[in-house]
Amino acid sequence: MKDIVLFFEVHQPYRLDRRMNEKFVRAALKGSLDVKHLEDIIFDQDLNKIVIERSANKCYIPATTIILENVKKFMNSDRKFMVSFSISGVFIEQALRWVPKIVELFQELVSTGCVELVAQTHYHSIAPLIPGYRELKEQVEEHRKLMKEVFGVTPTAVENTEFMYNNDIACELYSLGFKVILTEGVDWVLGWRSPNFVYRSYLCDIRVLTRNYRLSDDVGFRFSNIYWDQYPLTAEKYTKWLASTPGDVILLAMDYETFGEHHWPETGIHEFLKWLPIEINKYHYLRFSTPTLAAYSHPAVDIYDVPPWTTISWADERDVSAWLGNSLQKSAFNMLLELKRYIDALEDPDLMRLWKLLTISDHFYYMATKFGSFEEVHKYFSPYKNAVDAYSLYVQAISLLFHIVAEKILQNPSKFVNNLSVPIERGFYFKCPQRGVPTLTATSIRELKWILEVIPDECLIQYITRGDIQRWLRDIIFLDKLAQEIDEIAKIELSINEKRNLILKAIERYLS
């Protein structure tokens, strides 16, 4: 038997609001500024509501209804209609808020037992690209918890945002207990091999299913293209292609918005979805399956080897350039990572929630500067004028969060400085000219205190007289009051040892 795995990616992002600065100032002047309300200040909830309501009417409700009807139609036969979904956590949040009927339909569909829910990052985020994979694992666990709460199931299969994959990512997710991972069938990885078989990760025993991008894109991108030489695409014609395609498993993965949003209902996309299971069931050697069932119904034929320095995805050139391919995206990414250290140090769950919302991959996707067909796809999805506009709004959002972080630090500086450690490139470098004194770097207040205790007198006076240490405390650690204290100490007439002791006592007050 040849397994047909229909996989649908379901996601809607939170889009940034170009009025955020105005809304922020208005709330601050009214005295109603609260971290819990920042989400509705930074993100354009009016637009988000309009988009999901429109997509619900054109895609989510009619397409899910069609699938549910077909599932019930074949429920008592030995040729069941089975599908799989990966629904982002932020989509579930928006659907519950504005169109709960979508979630109710998915719940009814899942209750049939013919649907597999596939885990992903809760925020459909760029977490796989953040070093260390800690954020990736946290967001996947958050998503898995949500699937249990909303649908009563715990996923055993997983996919990353836009099918991002490498060997390390696969094994990190394997360590969380996942048995199957879905990714793109990239030509340079497969070589002479076919995507239509089960593979195994290079470093661990997780099963790998690879997307047949040609057959998937026939529906996802080319279905309504009247200039395509295979237009119009009917369920009967498409099934013949599937039947003649060799292999054990054909993974057909596409955005769920394909069915009514990307291809409008007038194109016949809903009729295609309605008739596809009927046509496939005419072939005795074709059957519908889900990722986990298919992955364990056939042996793993080989290794799928993707080194971490060549991470793949299903977007654009099948790499990660859709999110980190230009200087705007890399700049935004670095700001995001830098902000994370300060929010971690504050241990504020509301601020952490806002930071995670800024990891949504769409923010970076909108900043892409591509050409040709890739450029058209990015423009189609973006609500902004261009990449610079998207970058500007993202920087505004990051700046607002930095402002709130600075305010929070003033409220509880001791807790903050005890937790904060900045990356070494943001540390304070002590380059003392005295012979035999090595270059020392402080990446935290504790390290700063230790270094100030041991550096030569001339070195200490040089740095506090010029205000270098004070600038670092203000700009990097956000401790303006401590910087002011050291400024005052630097001005008064005291011995070097007396100044040193006063500075150390001032620092100690923040550490106690």
N, C-alpha and C positions, 0 to 999 in steps of 0.2 A: 504494500500500500504506500502511496505517496501522500504525505501530510501537507495540507494547505493551512498555514497559520496566518490568519487575518489579525493584524495588530494595528490599533489606532492610538495615536498620541493625542491626548486631550489637554489643552492648556490655553489659558488667557493670562497675560501679565497684568501687573499694576503699572499704569502709564504715569509718567511724571507730569506735574501740573506747572505750566509756564507762569501761573499766577502765584506760585508758592511764596516768593519773597513778600509780595503784597499781603497775602493771607497771614504770613508769619508776623509781620509788623502789626497788622490790625489786631491779631490775637494778643500780642505782647502789650499793646497800648490798653487793651481792655482788661488786662490782668488775667486773661483766661487761657494763657499759654500753658499747656501741660503735655508732657511727653506722650501720654496716651492719645492725645488729639493730633499729634504731629503727623500721623499716618494720613489723615484726611486733609492736612495742609500740603504735604509734599506730593501726594498722588492725586491725580485728576479722577476723583470717584464719579463725577458726572459722566465723563467719557467712558470710564470702565463699565458703568451701568448700561449706557447706550449700546456698547459693543456686545456685551454678553446677552442682552435682551434681543438684539438683532440676530446674533448668531444662534440663539436658542430657537427663534422662530424659523430660521432658514435651514439650520443644520441639526443642532443637538436634539431637539424634540422630535422632528420628523424622522431623522436617521435612526435614532434609538428606538423609536416606535416600530420602524420597519424591521430592524434587527430582532426586536422582541417578538414580533409576529412570526418571523421565520424560525426563531428558536422554538417557539411553541408548536409551530407546524410540524417540525421534525422531532419533537421531544420523544415520542414513543417509537421512533424508528431506530434502526441500527446505524443510520447515517445521520447522526445529530449535527445540527449547525452550531459550531463553536467559534467564539471570537475571543480576543484579548484586548484589554485596554490598559493604558498607563495614564492616570489622571493626576495632574499636578495638584499639590495641596492648595496653592493659591487659586486654582480654578474652583475647587470645592468650596473654598471660603466665599468666593464671589457668587457662585451659584446658590449657596445657602442664603446669602444675603439678599439677592435680587431675583433669582428664578429658581426657587426650591424644587419646582417640578422636574428639573433636569436631574437632580440628585435622586428624587423618588423613582424616576424611570430607571436610572442606573442600579438602584437598590433592587428593584423588581427583576431586572435583567440578571444581576449577580445571584439572586436567590434561586434561579433556575438550575444552577450547577453547570451551565454550559459556557460560563465566562471565567477567564482567568484575569485577575488584576495583577499588573506588573508594577513593582516598586520603582521609584525614581527619587530624585531630590525633591523635597517638599516644595521648594521655591523654583523648580525648573531652572536651576541656577548654574553659574560657572564654578561651583564648588569643586568639580573634578580638576580644575586648573589651579586651585589654591594649594600651595606646597604643604606637604605633610598629610593630606587626606583626612585630617581630623574633622574639618568642616563638612566634607563629603559624607563621612560616616554619620555625623550628627543629623544632617538634613535627610538622609535616607532613613534613618531610624525614626525621625519625626514623621516622615511620610508613611512608613509602615504602621506606626501607631495610629495615624489618622484612618488608614484603610480598615484597621480593626474596629475602630470606634464607629465609623460611618457604615461600613459594609459587613462587618463581622468576620472578615477573613484576614489572614496574615500571609502576604505574598512570599512565594519561594523563588520567583524569577524577578530579575531586576534589569533596568536599563538606565543609562545615564542621559542627561540632557542632550538631546539631538544625537543620541547614540555615541557620545564621546567614549573612547575606549583605548586602553593600553594594558600591558601585562600587569602592572602594579595596581591599577584601578580594579581590574578583575579580581585580583587576589585580596585586596582590601575588602571588597564586597563579599567574597567567598568567606572571609573571616567572620562576617556578620551572619552567616548561615544560609546564604543564597546558593541555590543549586544550578541556576541557569542565568546567563547574561545575554542580552540581545545587543547587536551592534551592526555596523555597516559591512557589507561584503565589498571591501575595497580591492580593486584589481591588482594593485602593486603588492598587497599582502597575500592575496590568494595565488597570484602567479597563474599557473596553468590549471589550478583547481577550480571547482565550481562552488558558488555560495550555497548550493542546494543540498548541503550535507551538515551533519552535526560535527562540531569541532570541540577541542578542549583547550583551555588556556595554557600558555607556555609554562607557568610557574606553579599552578595549583589545579585542583581537580574540578573546577567549575565548567559546566558544559556551555558552549558558545554557539548561538544561532546567528547567522549572518544574513542580512537583508539582501534580497534580489532587487537591486535598485532599478534595473531596467523595467521589470514587470511592475514594480511598485509605482514608478514614475509614469508609466503608461496611464495609470489612473490618476495619480496625484497631480501631475503637471500637464499631461497631453490630452486628457479626456475631452476637453471642450475646444481644443485647437483645430479650427476648421482647415488649417493649412497642413496639418499632419497627414501623411500619406495613408494612415490607417483609420482616419476619421470617416464615419462615426464608429466608436468602439461600443460594441454590444456585449452583453453578458455571454452570449453564445460564442462569439468570436474570441473573447478573452479566455473562456474556459478551454477552447481548443488549444490556445497557446500554452496554458498550464498543463494540459494533458500531454502535450508533445515535449515538454521541458523535462530533461532527465534529472534524476536526483532523488533523495529521500524526503527532504523537507523544503518547501518553498515558503520563505518568510516574506509576506507582503505587508510592509509597514509604511504607514502614511499618517499625516495629520488628519484628525477626525473632521476638521473643518473642510476637508476635501468634499464632503458630501452635503453641499448646500451653500457653503460660504465661498470657498475658492472656486468651485464650479456651481453656479446657481442652479436651483431646482429646474429652471427652464431648459437646461442642457440635457436633461434626462438622467442625471446622476443618481437620483433616488430610485428610478426604475431599474437602473443598472444594479444597484445594491439589492433591490428586491428580488431580481431574477437570478443573481449570481449563484446562490446556494441551490436553486432548482436545477440550473444547468450543470453545476459540478456534480451533483448527485446522480446524473445520468451516466457517469463514468464509474465503473465498479472499482477501479484502482485508485480513485481519488477520494480523499476524506478530509473533513475539517478537523483541526486539532488545536491545541493551545501550546504555548511555549514549553512548559514543563513536560506535558504528555509527549510531545513530539521529540523533545531532547532525549527522553529515556525510552522511546520506542525504537530508536535506531542507535547503532554503535557510533562512538566518536571516531571518525576516520583519520584525523590528523590534528596537529597543533596549530592554533591560530596565534601567531607570534607578532606582537606589536610593541616594540620597545617604548619606554616612557618618553623618549625625546622625539617620537614621531606619532603622538596621539592622533587618532582618527576620529571622524564624525560622519554624519550623513549630509552635512552642509557644504555648499560651494565646492571647493577643491578636495573635499573629503578629509580636511584637516581642521585645525582650530582657528584659522585665519578669519573666520566669520566674526569672531569675538575678540581676538588679540592680534589682528593683522596689520594695524597701523599705529602711529604714534598717539593718536587721540585715545584709542582703546587701551593702550598700554599705560598711558598717563592716568586714565580713570581707574584702571585696575590697581596701580600702585597706591593711589589715594585711598582706595577701598581697603587695601591690606594695611595701610598705615593707621587708618581709623580704627581697625579691628583691635589693635593693641590697647588703645585707650578705653574702648568700650569693654573689653575683657577685664581691664583693671578696675573699672567702676562696678562690675557685676550687677548691672541694671538690666533686667529682662526686657523692659519696654524699649530701651535703646538697642539692645541686641536684636529684637524683632525688626526694628527699622533698618538696622544694618543688613540683616539677612534679606529683607525686601530689596535692597540695593544690589544684591548678588544675582537677582533675576537675569537670566542670560539675554533677554530681549533688550535691556538697556544698552548692552554692548553691541548687540546685533544692529541696532539703529545707528551706531557710530561707524559702521563699515564704509569703506570707500572702495567699492568694487567697480568693475566695468562689464559691459555687455549684459548677458542674461542674468548673471549674478546680481548686478546692480539693480536690474528691474525687480528681482525678487525682494531685495532688501527694501527698496522704495515701496513696494506693494504693502509690506507689513508695517512700515514706520508711520507713526502719526505726526512726525516732525518734518520740517522743510528739507533738512539735509543732515549730514553727519555732524557738522559743526554745531547746528542747533541742538541736536541730541546730546552732544558732549557738554555744551554750555548748561543745559538744564541739569545734567547729572552733576556737574561741578557745583551748581547752586545747592542741590540736595546734600551733597557731601559737606559743603560749607555750613549749612544749617545744622547738620548733626555735630560738626566740630564746635559750633557755637554752644549748643546744648551741653556737649561734653565739658567745655570750659566752665559753664555755669555749675554743672554737677560737681566738678572738682573743687570749686570754691566752697561748696556745701560740706564736703567731707574729704579734705586733702590727705589726711593720714591714711585712710583706707586706700585711696588711689595710689599714692606713692609707694606704699608697701607692696602693691600688686604689679606696678608698671615696670616693664623692661623693654626698652626700645631696641630696634635692630642696630647692629654695630655701626652701620653706615650713618645712623642718626645719633650716635653717641657723641660724647665730648672727648676730644683727643687732647691729651696733655703732652706737648712736645717741649720738654724742658731742655735748654741748651747746655746744661751742665754735663760734663763728660761722665759717662757711666750710668746715666739715668735713662732707662728705656722709655719708649712712647707708651703711655698708659691710656686706656679708654674706659670711660664711665658710660654704662648703658642703663643705669638705674641710680636712684638717690643713694642707696646703700653703697654702691660702688663709688659714687662721687665722694661720699663721706670718707671712705677708706683711703682713697687716693689723696684727698686733701690732708689727711693725717701724715702722709709719708713724703710728699713732694718737697723739694727744697724751698726755702723762704723766697728766693728771688723769683722762682716760677709761680708761686702763689700770688705774690704781689703783682706780677705782670698780668695775670689773668683777671684778677678782680679789679685792678686799676683801669684796664681797658674795657671792662664790662663783659668780657667773653662768656664767663660762667653765668652771669646774670641773663645774658641774651639766650643762652641755651635753656635755662630754667623757664624763661618766659615763652619762647617759641616752640620748644619741644615738650617740656614737661607741664606747661601751663600753670606754673607756680609763680605768679606775678608778685605776690606778697613776700615770698622768700627772696626773690630777686631784689625787691626794694630794700629788704633788711640788709642784704649783702652790699648793696649800693651805699647805704648809710655807714656800714662798718668800714668800707673802703675809704670813706672821706675823713673819718675822725682820726685824731692824732693819738695813735697807740703803737706799741711795739708789734712786730710781726707775729710773735707768739700769742699776744693778746687778741689780735685780729683773728688769728687762726682758731683760737678757742671759742670766740664769739660766733664765728661762722659755723663751727661744728655743733655748738649748742643750738643754734637756730635750725640746723638741719635735723638734729635729734628730736626737736619738738614735733616735726612732721612725721617722724618715724615711730613715735611713741603712741 
